[in-house]
């Protein structure tokens, strides 16, 4: 069964607003801050919105992760570590998806005060240039749900656990949090 795995990401700006957990990873927090600063700089330099700049920066990050070395690219190395075999990752490309997951739903009457949510305000005011509604967010697309073992040439399926671990590793490296994976539910049906 062939189908793409689409790992959906979003900028993790909420980590800069005091929503930290007791054991916050400082390296991840620094990556988040760096990603936010870089996206802001790109937006200012090229006169783009933060949303457009973030998508551009994410695409640049993918290009960097796809750079080949003697041990393969980032995805080859990470999947080899996670699967404990020397493997070649599927082709990874850039894509986008649309989401309303940060749209505030007003369930209050005119007399009630709507609760203040700094994260949603930051997302709407900065990322979406003040507008509300659908956001365009970045994703990585793995062409198929298997890797190729270098030694034997066999196809090895990617498990749900590997997808979750890969998403977390990308989050730690880039400052973009993984939000989900399209076709994740189909992984149990994949045959070796």
N, C-alpha and C positions, 0 to 999 in steps of 0.2 A: 504494500500500500504506500503510495507516494503522495505526500502533502507537505506544504511548507509549515514551518513553525515560525510564528510571528511574535517576537518578544516585544511587548509594548512598554515604553518607558515614559517618564515625565520628570521634569526638573524637581528636585527635592528642596524647594525653597523653605518649606515649613521648618527644616532643621535650623534655620537662622532665626526663628521666631520664638525660641524658648520651649519648643515641644520636645526637648531632648529626653531620652530615657536615662535611667541611673547609670548605665554602662555605655554611654555614647562612645563610639569609635572616633577618636580624634582625627585619624587619617581620613576617614570618610567625611567627617565634617569639613576638613580642609579641602577635600575634593569638591564638595558641594559649594563651598564659598568660592573656590577658583572657577567652577563652572558658571556660577552666577555673575561673577566679575567679568569673565570672558564674554559671556553672552551680552552683558550690558555694553562692554567696549565695542563689540562688533555692531550692535544696534546703533550706537552713537556715531561710530566711524562711517558707516555706510548708509545712515539715515533710514534704517529699517526699524520695524517694530521689534520688541523683545521676542515675540513669538517667532518671527521670521529668522531673527539672529540665532535663537536657540536651535531651530531646525537646521540651520546652516552649520552651527558648531557641532551638533550631533553627527552630521554627515562627515565633517572633518575628522571627528573622533573615530568613526568607522573606517575611514581611509587609513588612519594611523594604525588601527588594530589589524587591518588587513595587510599591512606591510610584511613581506616575506623575509625571513632570515634563514640561517642554516637549520634551525629547528622548526620551521614553519611559521605561520602567523600566530597572532594571539589566540585565535579560536582553536587552532590545531594544538597549541601547547596546553590550553586550559582543559579542553576535552580529553587530551591524553592523560593529564593528571587526574581528572575526575573519573575517567573510565579505567584507569590503571593499565592502559595499553598505549602503544605508539600508534596514533590514528591521524587521519586527515579529516578535517572538519568539512561539513557541507559548505557550499558557497554561501557567503553571508552578504546580503545587500541591504540598502537603506530603503525605508518606506515611512509612510505616515499613516495615522489613523485619526479619526475625529471622536471627541468625547465631550460629554456634558457633565462629567463627574464632579466638577468643581462649581457648577452653577448653583447658586443659592436658591432654594425653593421657598418662596414666601408663603408660609402657612399661618401667618398672623393677621389679625384684623387691623384696621387702621389705628385702633386705639392701643393695641399692644406694641411694645417696643421690640423690634427684631434684635436678637442677640448679635453681638459684635463678634465676628470671626476674622482675625487678622490674616489667616492663611488665605481665605477666599478673597478678601480685599486685595491682598498682595497679588494673587493670581489674576484677578479681574483687572486691577489697575495697572499692573506692570506687564504681565505676560500678554494680556489681551488688549492692551492700550485703552483700557477703560470700558470696553464693550463687555457685554455678557453673552452667554450662550455657548455655542460649540467652539471648542479649541482644537487646533491641529497639533498633534503631538507626535514625537518620533518613535520609530521602532526598527529593530533589526529583523530581517527575514532570513531564516535558514532554509535553503532551497528544498531540503528533504530531511526526514526525521532519523537519519542514520549517518554514521561515520564509516570510513574505510580503514580497516586495519592495515597498516603499512606492510607488515611482515607477510601476511597471507592474502591480502586483497579482499577479504571477506567484509561484507556489510554487517555492521553491528548497530542495533537499534539504540537510539538515545532514550533513556528512561526519564520518567517524570522527576526523579530525584536529581538527575544530572541537569535537567533544564532549570530547576529551582536553584541549584548550586551555581550554575553558570550565570543566571540572572543576578544572583547576589554578588558574584565576583565582578561582573560588569558594573553593578551599582557602586561597589567599593572603589573601582578604578576611575569611573567617570563622573560621579556625583549626580547621575540620573537614576532615579529609582525605578525598579521594574514594577509595572502595574498589573501585568498579566501576560498570558500567552495564548494566542488563538490556536486552535486544534490541540491544545494540551490534553483534552479528554480522549483524543484518539490514540495517544501513545501506547496504551495498554493493548491496542489491537495490532500494533506493528509487529511483524514477524522478523526474526533474525535472518 
